[in-house]
Amino acid sequence: MTVKRIAFSVRLCAYYSLVAHAAVNEGREALARSAHGDQAAFAMIVREHQGMVFSMAYHFLRDRWLAEELAQEVFLHLHKNLRAIQSPAHLVYWLRKVTSHRCIDQARRQKLRPRVSLTEYLERSPEPAASGPAPDPLLADVLGKLTARLPERSRMIVILRFQEDLEPAEIAEMMGIPLGTVKSNLHRSLALLRARLERRGAASLGYRSGKQKEMSG
């Protein structure tokens, strides 16, 4: 039985390897055809990556219409620069980088204060965990409102770290800033959010306690 299980695991790994290899080849072919004017291939690229681009834009801007407009601008820009894309992995990097910078520019132009939902309880861990319970919707909403007060660059770093699950080194390369700046920015942002969350919790507790005293009196 053990030998059979090992053989099955080997075959399964080989199968997934072939699937992944085929997906990479398909992505390369789509890029090559798109660069030569194949609109159907470009539409396939848009369908594959529009969810990621829209999600980043929406969580940063917190406005569906603006996020859709920004996503369209990103893919229009991509269409004009297809020959510069070297691989499917480079495409994802390029889309994240362009989306990040356009989100920050959009927020600064319109002086928006968008909200972003962190996927982890800040009081539990400063880094995203691999798995865990679903976030409390009320807590997520509070975190979104608190995060809205972060500066634009800090907000995007938080989104790239927690939503896109990028390492600090990847964020630094993508945003064109030193790694130390990313790390210190994350540290300050998360510490600030924790402090604000604790203050809101204390204020809420004091309010409820006061109301209970009024009702009992």
C-alpha atoms as a printed R data frame, in Angstrom:
    type eleno elety resid chain resno       x      y       z
1   ATOM     1    CA   MET     A     1   0.000  0.000   0.000
2   ATOM     2    CA   THR     A     2   2.809  2.398   0.849
3   ATOM     3    CA   VAL     A     3   4.525  1.755  -2.494
4   ATOM     4    CA   LYS     A     4   1.249  2.357  -4.337
5   ATOM     5    CA   ARG     A     5   0.714  5.636  -2.506
6   ATOM     6    CA   ILE     A     6   4.237  6.793  -3.347
7   ATOM     7    CA   ALA     A     7   3.736  5.861  -7.000
8   ATOM     8    CA   PHE     A     8   0.409  7.729  -7.050
9   ATOM     9    CA   SER     A     9   2.013 10.807  -5.472
10  ATOM    10    CA   VAL     A    10   4.784 10.759  -8.060
11  ATOM    11    CA   ARG     A    11   2.266 10.529 -10.915
12  ATOM    12    CA   LEU     A    12   0.184 13.328  -9.373
13  ATOM    13    CA   CYS     A    13   3.215 15.616  -9.048
14  ATOM    14    CA   ALA     A    14   4.173 14.865 -12.648
15  ATOM    15    CA   TYR     A    15   0.644 15.688 -13.782
16  ATOM    16    CA   TYR     A    16   0.580 19.054 -11.982
17  ATOM    17    CA   SER     A    17   4.039 19.842 -13.353
18  ATOM    18    CA   LEU     A    18   2.800 19.203 -16.891
19  ATOM    19    CA   VAL     A    19  -0.284 21.355 -16.289
20  ATOM    20    CA   ALA     A    20   1.823 24.214 -14.922
21  ATOM    21    CA   HIS     A    21   4.266 23.932 -17.814
22  ATOM    22    CA   ALA     A    22   1.397 23.956 -20.308
23  ATOM    23    CA   ALA     A    23  -0.095 27.049 -18.641
24  ATOM    24    CA   VAL     A    24   3.231 28.884 -18.871
25  ATOM    25    CA   ASN     A    25   3.584 27.951 -22.536
26  ATOM    26    CA   GLU     A    26   0.017 29.069 -23.210
27  ATOM    27    CA   GLY     A    27   0.749 32.377 -21.482
28  ATOM    28    CA   ARG     A    28   3.889 32.906 -23.550
29  ATOM    29    CA   GLU     A    29   2.015 32.146 -26.746
30  ATOM    30    CA   ALA     A    30  -0.767 34.567 -25.819
31  ATOM    31    CA   LEU     A    31   1.804 37.292 -25.151
32  ATOM    32    CA   ALA     A    32   3.559 36.635 -28.444
33  ATOM    33    CA   ARG     A    33   0.304 36.685 -30.426
34  ATOM    34    CA   SER     A    34  -0.882 39.822 -28.628
35  ATOM    35    CA   ALA     A    35   2.372 41.610 -29.417
36  ATOM    36    CA   HIS     A    36   1.700 40.866 -33.104
37  ATOM    37    CA   GLY     A    37  -1.810 42.295 -33.033
38  ATOM    38    CA   ASP     A    38  -3.926 39.268 -32.110
39  ATOM    39    CA   GLN     A    39  -6.885 40.881 -30.313
40  ATOM    40    CA   ALA     A    40  -8.345 37.546 -29.211
41  ATOM    41    CA   ALA     A    41  -5.092 36.678 -27.454
42  ATOM    42    CA   PHE     A    42  -5.025 40.066 -25.757
43  ATOM    43    CA   ALA     A    43  -8.640 39.594 -24.625
44  ATOM    44    CA   MET     A    44  -7.574 36.299 -23.035
45  ATOM    45    CA   ILE     A    45  -4.797 38.102 -21.143
46  ATOM    46    CA   VAL     A    46  -7.267 40.722 -19.917
47  ATOM    47    CA   ARG     A    47  -9.736 38.067 -18.732
48  ATOM    48    CA   GLU     A    48  -6.997 36.239 -16.856
49  ATOM    49    CA   HIS     A    49  -5.627 39.265 -14.994
50  ATOM    50    CA   GLN     A    50  -8.472 41.789 -14.772
51  ATOM    51    CA   GLY     A    51  -9.585 40.401 -11.402
52  ATOM    52    CA   MET     A    52  -6.194 41.091  -9.813
53  ATOM    53    CA   VAL     A    53  -5.940 44.609 -11.252
54  ATOM    54    CA   PHE     A    54  -9.501 45.539 -10.295
55  ATOM    55    CA   SER     A    55  -9.116 44.093  -6.788
56  ATOM    56    CA   MET     A    56  -5.980 46.129  -6.110
57  ATOM    57    CA   ALA     A    57  -7.593 49.293  -7.432
58  ATOM    58    CA   TYR     A    58 -10.861 48.772  -5.581
59  ATOM    59    CA   HIS     A    59  -9.251 48.005  -2.220
60  ATOM    60    CA   PHE     A    60  -7.103 51.113  -2.545
61  ATOM    61    CA   LEU     A    61  -9.666 53.562  -3.962
62  ATOM    62    CA   ARG     A    62 -12.767 51.932  -2.442
63  ATOM    63    CA   ASP     A    63 -14.800 53.147  -5.402
64  ATOM    64    CA   ARG     A    64 -16.051 50.624  -7.974
65  ATOM    65    CA   TRP     A    65 -16.392 53.118 -10.827
66  ATOM    66    CA   LEU     A    66 -12.921 54.564 -10.282
67  ATOM    67    CA   ALA     A    67 -11.448 51.071  -9.956
68  ATOM    68    CA   GLU     A    68 -13.009 49.990 -13.256
69  ATOM    69    CA   GLU     A    69 -11.761 53.129 -14.995
70  ATOM    70    CA   LEU     A    70  -8.271 52.658 -13.613
71  ATOM    71    CA   ALA     A    71  -8.217 48.984 -14.651
72  ATOM    72    CA   GLN     A    72  -9.158 49.977 -18.200
73  ATOM    73    CA   GLU     A    73  -6.326 52.513 -18.239
74  ATOM    74    CA   VAL     A    74  -3.861 49.881 -17.015
75  ATOM    75    CA   PHE     A    75  -4.793 47.411 -19.756
76  ATOM    76    CA   LEU     A    76  -4.775 50.141 -22.379
77  ATOM    77    CA   HIS     A    77  -1.255 50.992 -21.257
78  ATOM    78    CA   LEU     A    78  -0.377 47.300 -21.409
79  ATOM    79    CA   HIS     A    79  -1.659 47.072 -24.979
80  ATOM    80    CA   LYS     A    80   0.735 49.833 -25.969
81  ATOM    81    CA   ASN     A    81   3.682 48.143 -24.249
82  ATOM    82    CA   LEU     A    82   3.152 44.461 -25.057
83  ATOM    83    CA   ARG     A    83   6.539 44.107 -26.744
84  ATOM    84    CA   ALA     A    84   8.237 45.052 -23.467
85  ATOM    85    CA   ILE     A    85   6.665 42.116 -21.593
86  ATOM    86    CA   GLN     A    86   9.137 39.248 -21.422
87  ATOM    87    CA   SER     A    87   7.152 36.424 -19.802
88  ATOM    88    CA   PRO     A    88   3.892 35.636 -17.943
89  ATOM    89    CA   ALA     A    89   5.664 36.245 -14.630
90  ATOM    90    CA   HIS     A    90   6.938 39.585 -15.886
91  ATOM    91    CA   LEU     A    91   3.389 40.440 -16.981
92  ATOM    92    CA   VAL     A    92   2.047 39.973 -13.442
93  ATOM    93    CA   TYR     A    93   4.909 42.043 -12.033
94  ATOM    94    CA   TRP     A    94   4.310 44.772 -14.628
95  ATOM    95    CA   LEU     A    95   0.550 44.902 -13.979
96  ATOM    96    CA   ARG     A    96   1.014 45.149 -10.210
97  ATOM    97    CA   LYS     A    97   3.632 47.859 -10.577
98  ATOM    98    CA   VAL     A    98   1.598 49.993 -12.990
99  ATOM    99    CA   THR     A    99  -1.591 49.519 -10.950
100 ATOM   100    CA   SER     A   100   0.202 50.522  -7.743
101 ATOM   101    CA   HIS     A   101   1.571 53.748  -9.182
102 ATOM   102    CA   ARG     A   102  -1.692 54.698 -10.899
103 ATOM   103    CA   CYS     A   103  -3.666 54.112  -7.704
104 ATOM   104    CA   ILE     A   104  -1.357 56.395  -5.749
105 ATOM   105    CA   ASP     A   105  -1.506 59.050  -8.485
106 ATOM   106    CA   GLN     A   106  -5.305 58.839  -8.590
107 ATOM   107    CA   ALA     A   107  -5.618 59.225  -4.829
108 ATOM   108    CA   ARG     A   108  -3.257 62.184  -4.755
109 ATOM   109    CA   ARG     A   109  -5.039 63.918  -7.632
110 ATOM   110    CA   GLN     A   110  -8.471 63.616  -6.071
111 ATOM   111    CA   LYS     A   111  -7.280 63.634  -2.460
112 ATOM   112    CA   LEU     A   112  -9.230 60.474  -1.744
113 ATOM   113    CA   ARG     A   113  -9.050 58.665   1.530
114 ATOM   114    CA   PRO     A   114  -9.827 55.112   0.423
115 ATOM   115    CA   ARG     A   115 -10.399 52.186   2.718
116 ATOM   116    CA   VAL     A   116  -8.591 48.873   2.608
117 ATOM   117    CA   SER     A   117  -9.442 45.723   4.530
118 ATOM   118    CA   LEU     A   118  -6.568 43.863   6.156
119 ATOM   119    CA   THR     A   119  -7.077 40.114   6.185
120 ATOM   120    CA   GLU     A   120  -5.528 39.561   9.583
121 ATOM   121    CA   TYR     A   121  -6.194 40.823  13.091
122 ATOM   122    CA   LEU     A   122  -3.447 43.322  13.734
123 ATOM   123    CA   GLU     A   123  -3.420 42.568  17.405
124 ATOM   124    CA   ARG     A   124  -2.561 38.940  16.657
125 ATOM   125    CA   SER     A   125   0.278 39.170  14.141
126 ATOM   126    CA   PRO     A   126   1.945 41.867  12.024
127 ATOM   127    CA   GLU     A   127   2.343 39.372   9.152
128 ATOM   128    CA   PRO     A   128  -0.386 37.546   7.218
129 ATOM   129    CA   ALA     A   129  -0.877 33.972   8.391
130 ATOM   130    CA   ALA     A   130  -1.124 31.041   6.005
131 ATOM   131    CA   SER     A   131  -4.530 30.063   7.362
132 ATOM   132    CA   GLY     A   132  -6.917 30.966  10.125
133 ATOM   133    CA   PRO     A   133 -10.481 31.926  10.994
134 ATOM   134    CA   ALA     A   134 -12.416 34.304   8.789
135 ATOM   135    CA   PRO     A   135 -12.007 37.966   9.844
136 ATOM   136    CA   ASP     A   136 -14.800 39.589  11.813
137 ATOM   137    CA   PRO     A   137 -16.705 41.832   9.321
138 ATOM   138    CA   LEU     A   138 -17.121 44.560  11.921
139 ATOM   139    CA   LEU     A   139 -13.420 44.502  12.753
140 ATOM   140    CA   ALA     A   140 -12.549 44.516   9.041
141 ATOM   141    CA   ASP     A   141 -14.703 47.600   8.547
142 ATOM   142    CA   VAL     A   142 -13.009 49.370  11.474
143 ATOM   143    CA   LEU     A   143  -9.577 48.466  10.107
144 ATOM   144    CA   GLY     A   144 -10.607 49.776   6.711
145 ATOM   145    CA   LYS     A   145 -11.592 53.131   8.171
146 ATOM   146    CA   LEU     A   146  -8.381 53.356  10.170
147 ATOM   147    CA   THR     A   147  -6.217 52.373   7.205
148 ATOM   148    CA   ALA     A   148  -7.865 55.100   5.149
149 ATOM   149    CA   ARG     A   149  -5.926 57.635   7.199
150 ATOM   150    CA   LEU     A   150  -2.533 56.268   6.154
151 ATOM   151    CA   PRO     A   151  -0.512 58.181   3.544
152 ATOM   152    CA   GLU     A   152  -0.880 56.950  -0.038
153 ATOM   153    CA   ARG     A   153   2.462 55.137  -0.259
154 ATOM   154    CA   SER     A   154   1.986 53.466   3.120
155 ATOM   155    CA   ARG     A   155  -1.488 52.346   2.124
156 ATOM   156    CA   MET     A   156  -0.228 50.731  -1.084
157 ATOM   157    CA   ILE     A   157   2.594 48.959   0.774
158 ATOM   158    CA   VAL     A   158   0.027 47.496   3.163
159 ATOM   159    CA   ILE     A   159  -2.150 46.335   0.244
160 ATOM   160    CA   LEU     A   160   0.756 44.736  -1.591
161 ATOM   161    CA   ARG     A   161   1.917 42.978   1.585
162 ATOM   162    CA   PHE     A   162  -1.421 41.726   2.891
163 ATOM   163    CA   GLN     A   163  -3.669 41.471  -0.152
164 ATOM   164    CA   GLU     A   164  -1.146 40.491  -2.842
165 ATOM   165    CA   ASP     A   165   1.019 38.582  -0.313
166 ATOM   166    CA   LEU     A   166   4.261 40.045  -1.669
167 ATOM   167    CA   GLU     A   167   7.488 39.942   0.300
168 ATOM   168    CA   PRO     A   168   9.023 43.288   1.361
169 ATOM   169    CA   ALA     A   169  11.845 42.823  -1.159
170 ATOM   170    CA   GLU     A   170   9.311 42.366  -3.973
171 ATOM   171    CA   ILE     A   171   7.419 45.476  -2.876
172 ATOM   172    CA   ALA     A   172  10.635 47.494  -2.785
173 ATOM   173    CA   GLU     A   173  11.537 46.447  -6.328
174 ATOM   174    CA   MET     A   174   8.020 47.044  -7.612
175 ATOM   175    CA   MET     A   175   7.667 50.512  -6.088
176 ATOM   176    CA   GLY     A   176  11.263 51.557  -6.724
177 ATOM   177    CA   ILE     A   177  12.097 52.300  -3.091
178 ATOM   178    CA   PRO     A   178  14.732 50.873  -0.687
179 ATOM   179    CA   LEU     A   179  13.923 47.643   1.152
180 ATOM   180    CA   GLY     A   180  14.579 49.368   4.467
181 ATOM   181    CA   THR     A   181  11.951 51.965   3.604
182 ATOM   182    CA   VAL     A   182   9.363 49.251   2.966
183 ATOM   183    CA   LYS     A   183  10.135 47.462   6.232
184 ATOM   184    CA   SER     A   184  10.128 50.612   8.356
185 ATOM   185    CA   ASN     A   185   6.961 51.790   6.617
186 ATOM   186    CA   LEU     A   186   5.194 48.520   7.365
187 ATOM   187    CA   HIS     A   187   6.384 48.573  10.973
188 ATOM   188    CA   ARG     A   188   5.148 52.131  11.541
189 ATOM   189    CA   SER     A   189   1.860 51.565   9.728
190 ATOM   190    CA   LEU     A   190   0.979 48.399  11.626
191 ATOM   191    CA   ALA     A   191   2.004 49.900  14.968
192 ATOM   192    CA   LEU     A   192  -0.139 52.951  14.233
193 ATOM   193    CA   LEU     A   193  -3.107 50.809  13.230
194 ATOM   194    CA   ARG     A   194  -2.786 48.710  16.372
195 ATOM   195    CA   ALA     A   195  -2.694 51.809  18.565
196 ATOM   196    CA   ARG     A   196  -5.723 53.306  16.818
197 ATOM   197    CA   LEU     A   197  -7.587 50.016  17.058
198 ATOM   198    CA   GLU     A   198  -6.871 49.801  20.783
199 ATOM   199    CA   ARG     A   199  -8.022 53.396  21.324
200 ATOM   200    CA   ARG     A   200 -11.247 52.750  19.442
201 ATOM   201    CA   GLY     A   201 -11.804 49.600  21.473
202 ATOM   202    CA   ALA     A   202 -11.242 51.424  24.757
203 ATOM   203    CA   ALA     A   203 -13.523 54.281  23.705
204 ATOM   204    CA   SER     A   204 -16.230 51.840  22.641
205 ATOM   205    CA   LEU     A   205 -15.928 49.958  25.932
206 ATOM   206    CA   GLY     A   206 -16.192 53.186  27.918
207 ATOM   207    CA   TYR     A   207 -19.248 54.249  25.936
208 ATOM   208    CA   ARG     A   208 -21.026 50.927  26.550
209 ATOM   209    CA   SER     A   209 -20.122 51.030  30.241
210 ATOM   210    CA   GLY     A   210 -21.540 54.547  30.554
211 ATOM   211    CA   LYS     A   211 -24.772 53.551  28.823
212 ATOM   212    CA   GLN     A   212 -25.159 50.573  31.134
213 ATOM   213    CA   LYS     A   213 -24.741 52.806  34.178
214 ATOM   214    CA   GLU     A   214 -27.378 55.206  32.829
215 ATOM   215    CA   MET     A   215 -29.825 52.350  32.278
216 ATOM   216    CA   SER     A   216 -29.165 50.815  35.717
217 ATOM   217    CA   GLY     A   217 -29.474 54.244  37.405
